[in-house]
Amino acid sequence: MTYTPLKPVLVVEDSAEDYTALGRAFRKHALQNPVLRCEDGDQALDYLLGYGKAVGWPQVLPSIVLLDLNMPGTDGRAVLEVLKNDPRLSYIPVIVFSTSSSATDIDACYQLGANSYLAKPIDYAALEEKIRVTIQYWLETAELPRLL
């Protein structure tokens, strides 16, 4: 029997408070995949473009990316654009998770190739529910492409 480790879930989130809340929700809903955090867009692109090469980064691509939109420096839009224009990375599902519920932001993210857009709820119980549904759909229900 061959053991295949679970691919990580990449969370690109600059807010420590939001990341802590996400972590609590992941644990509550028994997320089995390892969670990898990048604190900004540059760090996320370093991992995604250099996976398997950079010391300390996982040797595999993530199963999904949970991407904050508004971050200082390289923001989520730029990360999304790079991912969806790179043939090695374009098939990784990207779920934008943002405080913005602006129709302009939502439309722009889908035009860039986002697979889903979730507005961050203010209420923690609503956040937990969104994370439960996200885990259930993207990691337990959907058939994801095999990654290299």
Salt bridges, closest charged atoms under 4 A:
GLU13 OE1 - LYS120 NZ 2.72
ASP18 OD2 - LYS120 NZ 2.92
GLU39 OE2 - ARG37 NH1 3.82
ASP68 OD1 - LYS120 NZ 3.48
ASP75 OD2 - ARG77 NH1 2.84
ASP86 OD2 - ARG88 NH2 3.62
ASP105 OD1 - ARG77 NH2 3.11
GLU128 OE1 - LYS28 NZ 3.06
GLU129 OE2 - ARG132 NH2 2.59
